[in-house]
Amino acid sequence: MVKKNLFLVLLIVMSLVIVGCGQDKAAVNKGGSDASKVYTCKVGTDEPEGTPKHEAQMRFADKVAELTNNEVKVTIYPGNQLGSSRELIEAAQIGSIQGVAVPTSTVTGFEPKMSIFDLPFLFPSREVAYQVIEGEVGDAVLATLEKHGLVATSFYGTGWKQLTGNFKIEGPESFKGKKIRVMENPILIAQFQALGASAIPINFGELYNALQQNVVDGQENPIVTCHEMKFYEVQKYMAISDHAYLPNIFAFNKDWFDSLPEVHQQALITAGKEMDKWLRDEVKHREFEKFLPTMKEFGVQVTEFDEETRAKFAAIIQEPTRAKFYQLTGDEGKGLLKRVDDKIAELQ
């Protein structure tokens, strides 16, 4: 009788252990991590090694490893090693790589609403821009990529666009008849066409040679990019215009991202936001403490737009670029831009 009772007790204990294990497994499936599972993530980017953006991307990979206890291993492939920006996006969509880090402007061929940040003179100040991008409106822009098979987890800043040329940039009339390099983006093409210039799409990797050989007369990019790519060797003039913010995005194949435990998904988001803040401060410091002085020493003539000059440019290019944005995005784009405008008005 004692043996029979002991057997029953042992049976009950074993049943409870099995149920407990099943509950633990369910918890893992609902969002907890499974230490026996390692998720590998190849991220393709167009950013060369040795740049602040590449350093930020490496910091992102390290932070993800820290937050996930090395259960998510991100490997960064810089400098278009895995293909052009468009090819990287397509590779991430089909899952041949798991992630991509590229400028928002290169994503517009897949999702036109992503071009909202290409609109010139959209933001009255850097501080207002950051508050908009970091909030619900920025999240809404990121969410537009989900229907294209991508989950965009964060923006990360590459600085503010400035204008350079082999001609002196004094006002809107300076661009009349000039050939200006742009990314293959209808908003940017409309921007320079409104100034009377020819907008010529050229791959970023070919831009230095195009400037050197006078295929184009000028271009737009943040100071950090102009320094990294040594455009100051082939451009004599720069205007500090701050006419548009140029964010990049981190985006991941949706099926791969959805396969992650929720805690790991959140780790990617958290690491991205931390990377953005670090890069923003680092770029600003390097631009004004190191890069601009270097370019001036090389002979580049740097001017800064005053409010009157900015207003002259905005009066010419804001309306046609917004019209192009509406044409590309329809009612959804109008609604999204209204949210941005309303948030800007609220913050001023």
N, C-alpha and C positions, 0 to 999 in steps of 0.2 A: 504493500500500500504506500509506504514512504517513497519507494523508488518510483512508483507511478506518479505521485504528486510532484516529485522532483523533476521528472521528465516533462510534466505539463508546465512547470515554472520555466524550465529552460526553453521550451517551445515558444512560450509567450514572449520571453526576452528576445529571442532570435527574431520573432515577428516584428517587435518594436524596432529593432536595429535595422531591419530591411526597410520598414516604412520610413524610418529616419533618413536612410540613405536616399530613398526615392524623393523625399522632400528636399534634401540638399541638392540633388540633381535638378529638381524643378526650379530651385532658386537660381542655379547657374543658368538655366535656360531663360529665365525671366530677366536676367541682367547681371548676375554675379559672374565673376571670371572663373575659368577652369584652368588651374595652374598647369595642367598637362597639355594644354593647347597653346601653340605659338602661331601667331598670325604674321605673315610676312607682307611687306608693303613696298613695292617699287614705285618711286615717285619720279617722274620725268619733269625737267624744268629747262627753260632756255637761259637761265642765269649762269654766267661763267664762274668758275672757282675764284676765290680770293676777293670776292665782292661782299659788301654788307648784306645783300639779299641772300647770297649763298651761305654766309655765316649764320644768318637768321634761320635758314632752312635746316642747317645742321643742328642748331640749338633746338629747333622743333623736334627733330628726330630723337635727340637726347632726352628731351622733356617727356615725349611719349613713352620712351623706354622706362623712364623713372616712374611715371604715373601708372603704368601698367605692369610694373615689376618684370619688365623685359618680355611680356607676353605679346606685345606688338612691336615688331622690329621694322622700322622705317629706314630704307636705303635711298639716298638722294642721288640721282643721276643728272649732273649739271651740264650746261653748255650744249643743249640739244643733242646729247649723246644718243638718245633714243628716238630722235626725229625732230622735225620742225614743230613749232607750237601747235599748228593745226593737227599734225599727226599725233602729237602727244595727247591732245584732247580726245581724238578719235580712239586712240589706244586705251585710254581710261574708260571711255564709254563702253567698249566691247569687253573690257576686263583683261586685256593682254598685259597691261600694267594696272596697278591698283590706285595710283594717285597722280595728280598733275598740279603743278604750281606755275601759273602763267598770269600775265596782265589781263585784267577784265576786258580790255579792248580786243584781245585776240579771241574772246569767247563769243563776240557779238554775231559771228556768222552762224552760230548754233542757237543763240538766244539773244535777240535784238534788245530786249529790255535791259540786259547787262550793260548796254552802252549809255545808260543814264548818267554815269559819272564822267563820261567823255564830254558832256555838255559844258561849253566854256562859260566861265563866270557864274557857275551855278551856286557856289558858296561864297558868302561875304568874307569869311575868314577861315583860317585853318582850324581854330578851336571849334567853330560851329560845324565844320565838315566832320570832324572826329566824333562829335556827339551824335550826329545823324547816322553815320556809318556804323557806330557801335551799338545803336539801339534797334528798336523793332523795325524801322524802315530798312536799315541795312540787312537785317535778317530776312525781310521780305524779298529783297533783291537776290540774296543768296539762294533762296528757295525756288527761284525761277528755273534753276538748272535741274531740278529733280525729274521733271518730265523728259529730260534728255539723258537720263540714266546716270546722273552725277549728283552727289551730295556735296555741296560746297559748305565747308565748316567754318571758314573764317576769311576775312580780308587780311592783307598785310601791306603796309604802306611802303611805296617806293619813292615818295616825295611828290613835289608839285612841279608841273610842267613849266618849263621856261622856253623861250624862243632863241634860236641861234641862226646865224646866216653869214654868208660871205659878203653881205651888204649891211649897212648901218640900219638899225631898227629904231625908228623914231616915232612911228605912228602907223595906223592902218594902211595909209598910202604907200608905205615902204614895201608892201608885199605885192603891189600891182605888177603883173607880168613875170613874177618870180616862180621858180619851180621848187616846190616844197615836198619833202618826203613825209608820207603818212603811213600808219598801219592801214591794212585793208579794212577800212571801217567807214561806212557812209556818213556818219556824223563828222568825222575828222575831215573827210573829203569836202563836205559841205562847208565846214568852217573856213578852209582856206580859199575855196572857190568864192565865198562871199567877200573875201578880201581882194579878189581879182587875181589870185595866184592859180597856178596849175598844181593840183594835188596829185602826187605820184606815189602809189603804193610800192614800197621796197622792203624786202625781208630785212629784219634787224641786223642779221649777220653780214649783210652786204652794204650796210649804210655807210660805214667809214670810207670804203672805196668809192661809193657813189658821190660822197661829198668831196673827196680828194680829186676825183676826175671831173667835177662840176656837172655830173649827171643831174644833180639837184643843187639848189642854192642854199637851202636851209632845212631845218627840222625842228621838232619840239621834243623835249625830254627833260626829266628832272636833272638837277645839277649833278647828282651822284652818278647818273648814267653817262652824262657827258664827260665826266672825269674818268670813269672806269673804261670807257671805250675810246678815250683820247680824241674826242671830237674837237677839242681845243687846238689840235694840231692842224685841222683842216677847216676851221671856222674862226673868223676874225672877230665876230660880234656876238654878244649875248645880251638879251633883255630879260631881267627878272620880272616876269609878268604874273606868276602864280595864277595862270588863267584856268587851270584845271588840276584836280587831284588824280594821281595815277595809282590806283590800288591794284595789287595782285590778289589772286584767290588760291586757296588750297581746296581742291575738290577731289572726291574719291568715287570710284565705281560704286554705284548704289547697291548692287547685289553684295559686293564685298563688305561695304560699310554696314549693311543691314545684318550681315552674318556675325558681326561682332557683338559681344555682350554689351549691354547698355553702359556699363562702367567704362569700357574701352572707347565707346563712341564719344562719351563725355570727355575722356582724356584727350582725344584728337581736337575737340572744340576748345578745351581749356588751353592746351599747348599752343594752338593757333592764335588765340587772343593774347597770350603772354608774349609770343613772338612778335606780334604786331606792335605792341607797346614798346618792346625793346628796340625794334628796328626803327620805329618812328623817331625816337629820341637819338639813336645812334646816327641816323642819316642826317638829321638836322645839325647835330654837332659837327659831323665831318664836313658837311656842305659849306658851312660858313666859317669854320675854323681852319679847314685844310684845303678843300677842293677849289673854292673860289680864289683864294690867294694864289694857289698853284697856277690856275688858268690865267690870272692877271699877270703873273710873272712871265708867263709864256707869251704874253702880248695880246691876249683877248681883251677887247674893250667892253666892259660890263656897265650897263645902265639899268636903272630901276624905274619901272613905270610908276608914276604918281596916280592919284585917284582920277584925275582928269583924263589921262591917257587910257587908263583901264576902262573908263566910261565910254570913250570913243570907240574902242574895240568892241565892247559889249553891245553898243547900239547897232553895230553893223552885223555882228555874227550870232547874237543870241536868237533872234527870230528865225532865220533860216535853219539853224541847227535844231531848234526845237520842232520846227515844222517837219524836218527829216525824221526826228525821233518819233513823232506822232505817226508819220507815214509808215514807219517800220513796225511800230508796236500796237497801233490801233487804240481802242478804248482802254485796254488793260494798261498800256503805257501811259496814257493820259491820267488814269487813276493813280498809278504809281508815282508819276512826277508831281501830281497834286499833293500826295502825302509828303513828298520831300519838301516841296515849297511851303506847305503848312507847318512842317516841323521847323524849318528854317525861320519862318516868321515867329513861331512860338519862342525860339531860343534867342532872338534878337532883342 
